[in-house]
Amino acid sequence: MRKEAGREEWKKLYDVATRIRELKPWEDFWDLDLICLREGEKEDAAFVSILGKGGEYYGIVVYEGYRDLNTFMMMLNQEALNLSTEFVMGNQSSLACYWGNREELTEKEREIIKDTGYKYRGKNQWLYFRSYKEGYYPYQLNQDEVHRMCYYLELLEEAVLTYRSEEVNVNFRGGEMYVYSIDPDTDNHYWGAEELPFVSFNYRSLKLNDADIIETLKNVPNNRYVLEMDVAYQAAKINDKSYDRPGSMRMVVIAEARTELIMKAQILGPEEDQLESLANSLIEFIGQFGAPREIRVSNIIVEAALEELCEITDIKLRRVKRLPVIEDFMNGMGERMR
């Protein structure tokens, strides 16, 4: 059950974010200069990216733990991975605050500002917060997220002040991050430079463990289909009362490349694993139509999810730059939704 933060909780968050705005941490850090905030063990780390060095917009994005940090690496390697902006943003997991324009805020967010007593005018002055979670549309922070974000920003405030006063030397371009750590038992503070835990996106490979399904797949007949397969995203939200926040529009799409026929377009629920759903869709397709001659994918994430299935069934798996049939289908859907 979703629980909303109260006025005083929001006020505390706006207070600390406002203090950080006055510090202007973007004068010290580029958006790729990660700050690691740690309490106790290394597993409890949060990673902060500061936006605004270029002077066009300002913000602070917090990635909670190594799994969320991996979504930052996905964004960082977007071009190399050949991922759409919709796919990358749909897979982000973070808590963020931005200083933007009034029209970027929802009516509810403007009400929160009014309740806290803050007033904003002008370009890039309106402070608001967003929660990003895979499978869901970016949304307002809930009570627990407000508390966590407040804690991270309070720690970040200390980290920025220490970075300046102690003249900490960090080789960001050489793969280091700035670490600011607290020992919860002694309350001792530590700061310095450490190597990033990883510098590229870590993608998943799916393994099929059902021996009966593997044996069945090895003996399926072949067909002449050439398929395009993808997890495709639309910049749209799905409102459902069973979710505590809107879901994102994402679909498993299978198209026949030669005939341009859409064989499957399945909308996924927020909690469904998109790569497992994609692999299961291929198994269902093979069970109904046989093994296609070739499957085309456009990125290594989808390729890794289908690789073992294609090896078992002797399907040629080919990574290409574009999937034109799926692109046309999703563009058409986007136009109909406007």
N, C-alpha and C positions, 0 to 999 in steps of 0.2 A: 504494500500500500504506500503510495507516494505521500510524503509529508513536506509541506512547504515551510520555508524559513519565515520567521516573524520579522517585524520592523526592526527591532534592536539587532537581530542577527545580520540583517542586510546592512544596517547602519555601520556595524563594526567592519564588515567587509568593504564597504565603500570608503570608510575612513582610512584603512590601511592601503587600499589601492590608490587613494588620492595622495597619500604621503609618498608612495613610490613614484607617482607621476611627477611630483615635485623634485624627486631625486634624479629624474631623467636617466635611467640606467641604459637607455639606447645610445647614450653618448659614450659608453664604455664597451658595449657588446653588440656584435652583429647577430642576426637571427640564427646563424649557424654556430655561434659560440655558446655551447651548452653549459648551463650551471647545474651541478648536481647537489641537491639538498638531501641530507641523509640524517636519520636519527637511529643510532644504534647500528644494527647489522647492515651490510651492503644491500641485502635483499629489500630493505625498506626505503630505497632511494626514489626520489622524484627528480625529473629532469626538466629544466626550464629553458625556453627559447624566448628571447626578448626581441620584439618587433619594433622598428622605428628608426634604425640607423640612417636609412635613406631619406627620412623626413616626410614620407608620403602618408603613412598611417602608423599608429602606435598600438602595441598590445603585448600581452604576456601569456604564453601558452605553457601549461604544466602537463607533462606526461608522467603518469603515476606508475612507476615500475618499468621493468625491462620489456614487457609485452607491449605496453603503450609506446615506449621509446621506439619499438620496431615500426610503428605506424608513422613516426616522424621520419625514419629512414626510408620508408616507402615513398613519402612525399619528396624527400631529398633526391631519390633515385627515380622519380616519375618518368623522366624522358628516357633514361636507359632501359627501364622496364616496359616502356611503351604503354603506359597506363593513361586512361582518360582522367580529366580533372574530377569528373563525377565519381569514378571508381575510387580514386585516392581519398577524396573528401568523405565518401561513404564508409571508408574503412578507418577513419581517424578515431582515436580514443584519447581524449584530453579534456582538461578544464581550461577555459580561456577567459581573459578579459580584454576588451578593446576600447579604445577611445575613437569613436566614429561620429557619424552624422545622425541627426534626429530620425531621419526616415529609415535608418537601419534597425531601429528598435521596434519591438512590438508594443502594443498599447499597455500590456501588463508590465513590461519593463519600464515604461515611462511612469506608470503609477508607483512602482517601487522607488524610483528616483524622487518623486514628489513626496512620498511617505518619509524618506530618509532626510528630507530637508535640503537636498542638493539641488542646484540649478545650473543648467548649462546653456550656452549659446555659442553658435559658430561652428565652423568646420573642424572635425576631428577633436571635439571637446566632450561629446556625450559618452559617459562611461557605462558599459553594459557587460554582462557575463554570459557565457555559453558553455553548455556541456555537450561534448561529442562522444558518441558511443556507437560502435559498429552495429549496423542493423537499424539504427534509429536516426531520426532527423535531428539536427542541432536544436537544442532546447534550453529553456531556463533551468538554472541550477535548483536542485531540491535542497532540503534542509541540510542533509549530511554533506552534500557537495559544497554548500556555502561554508560550513564549518571547516572542511578540508582545505578549500581554497583560501580561506582566511589564514589558516595555519601556514600554508605554503608562502603566502605573500608576506606574512610577518617574518618568516625565516629568510625570505629573499631580501627583505629590507635590511636585515642584519648582514647578510652576505654581501650586498652591494657596498654598504658602508665599510665593511672590513676590507673588501677588495681595494677600495680607494685608500684607506688609511694605512694599510699594511703594504701597499704597492705589490700585490701578489703577481708573480710572473707565470703566465700560462701560455703555452704554445698551441693556441687553438688551431692554427693552420697545420700544425704537425700532428694532429689527432689527439690533443689533450682537452680536458674539460676542467672547469673550475669547480672544486668541491668545497662545500661548506657543511660541516657535520657537527652534530651534538651527541654527546654521550648521555643518555637519559639517566644513568645511574649516578654519574658524578657532576653532570651539568657542564662538563668541560667542552669547549668549542675547538674545532680543528678546521683549518682551511689550507688549501694548497692545490696543486695540479696533479691530476691522474689521467691515465690513458682512458679513452672512451671504451666502454665494454664491447662495442662492435661498431663498425663504420658503414655497413651495407645492410640492405634489407634481407632478413632471414625468411625464406618462404618454406611452406610445408609440402612434404611429399606424403600422399595418402597410400596406405598399405591395406590390401584386401586380405582378411584373415579367415574367411569362410571357405573351407576346402571344397565343399559341395558346389558353391557358386563358381569357384575357380575352375573346377573340372567341367562344369556346364559351359562356361565361357570358352574353354579351349576347343569345344566341339561344335560351336555354333556355325551355321552356314555363312558364307560371305555374300555381300551384295555389292552393287556398283555405286552406292551413294558416296558423295563427297560432302562432308558436313562442315559447317562453321559452328563452333560452340563458344559460349562466353557467359560470364555473369555481367549483365548490363545494368547500368544505373540511369535513373532519371532524377533531375533536380526537383523532386516533388516529394510530398509527405503523404503518409497514409494515416488517417485518423480512425482509431478503433478504441472503443471503451475498455477493451480488455488489456490495452497497453497503458502504462503510466505516463507515456509520452508518445508523440507521433512516430510511426515507423518510417523508414526511408523506402523509396520505390526502387527495388532491385529485383531482377528477374534472371532465371536460368533460361537461356534462349538457344535453341538448336535450329539451324537453317540448312537446307540443301543448296549447295553453292551453284550447281548448274541450272536447276529449275527455279531458283530463288524462292522456294517454298519454305514457309516457316513451319517446321515440324513440331515445335514445342515452345511455349512462352509461359513460364510458370512464375508467378509472383511469390516471393519468399517472405515468410514472417520474420519479425525482428530477431527471434532467438534461433532461427534455423541456420545451421552451418552452411554457408554458401558453396564451399568447395565440396563438401560431402554431398550436398544436394545435386551439384553438377555431375559428380561421379555416379550417383544413383540414377540420374536421368539417362546417362549413357548406358548403364546396365539395363534399364527398362527398354531403351531403344533397341539394343542388341537382342533382347529377348523377344521383341515384337517383329523386328525387321531383319535381324541378322547383323553381322559385323560389317560396317562401312569400309569402303576401300581406303578412305583417307579422312582424317579430321584436321581441320585448320583452326589454330588458336592464335591470338595476337599478343600474348604475354607469357612470361615464364611462370607466373603464379598459377594460371589455368593449366599450362603444360604440365607442371609438376603434379597437379591433382589427377590428371588423366593418364600419366605416363605408364604406370603399372598396368592399368586396364588395357591399354593399347598394346603393350608387350605381350600380355596373356593371349589376346585375340588376334595378334599379328596385324594390327591396324597401323597404317602409316600416320604418324603424328607430326604435323608440320607447323612451325611457328612462322607467321607471316606478319607483314606490317599492318594490314587492314583486313577487316571482315566486312566487305561492302554490303552483303545482304542484311546482316544484323544491324549495321549502321543505318541503312535506309529504313528498316523496320522501326528502330528506336527514334530516329528523327521524325518519322511519320507519327508515331505515338506522341512525341513531344508537342508537335503542332496541334494535334487533336486535344491535348490537355490544356492548351493556352486559352 
